[in-house]
Amino acid sequence: MSVSSDRVTVPGLRARKLAGEKISALTAHDYPSGLLADEAGIEVVLLGDSLANTILGYESTLPVTLEEMLTALRAVRRAVRRAMLVADMPFGSYHCGEDRAVEAAVAFVKSGAEAVKLEGGERRIGVVRRLVDSEIPVMGHIGLTPQSVHVMGGYKVQGKSLDSAQRLLDDALALERAGAFAIVIEGVPATLAKEITRRLEIPTIGIGAGPHCDGQILVFADLLGLHRGKKPKFARQYLDFHALALEAIQAYRKDLATGSFPSASESYEDTTASSLKG
Ligand code: KIV
């Protein structure tokens, strides 16, 4: 597939929705993943707070700090040239007052983000407005929002009852009115995501939300199989990196033990050592 050289912008994403062209989105948490995502032609690269559990080894997304996110963002920024780079606001960075949220979002923009993402619907409207008024594009995130894991009592599909489906639609419409330029819909029934997508003018980006959203996002580690173990049902894995990498590292260890590595061709010519005195 060819990749356009044009930079992806907020109006460009809206135009894709209007044209019925799917938006591809992928997380990147470091320089190599940013390079790969950008080279592959992904439209939206998200420095997700999944940095916490997929790269830093935390059990959930909750512990990751603003400083950890900023360091990772600067690395991803050095890699991404064409895609739109969005940074996730970590838990706690937009829950302690709107001024602090603006300060955190400004720090993201100064470190290279073109937009920020935050979780929640109607209860986040004040913060979303403040950020938009500060010229910072905001991506919403509703449904199974991992930062609410303790409130939800686990990572559970949301919007299954009529009441909760209505709340999610209201959340989406409120985010759009507040100025969000796109919304991630995570872990909701496909028919609900379809209805929300139909009612919104801004694009929706689904994850575990069926095929009818305007785009899809996957977590880099899930797509490439960086980790062994159980994956969410929606996360299609395109590579078993873990198995391939393990095999490669074991082969290196064996070559070392048998003396086949390093070989002569992997060594530098010795012209002087044999003449050394003493
Ligand atoms: O942090 C993340 O990876 C995300 C995506 C799953 C949307 O928020």
Residues whose N, C-alpha, C, O or C-beta is under 5 A from the ligand:
A	BS01	KIV	T27 G48 D49 S50 V184 I217 V219
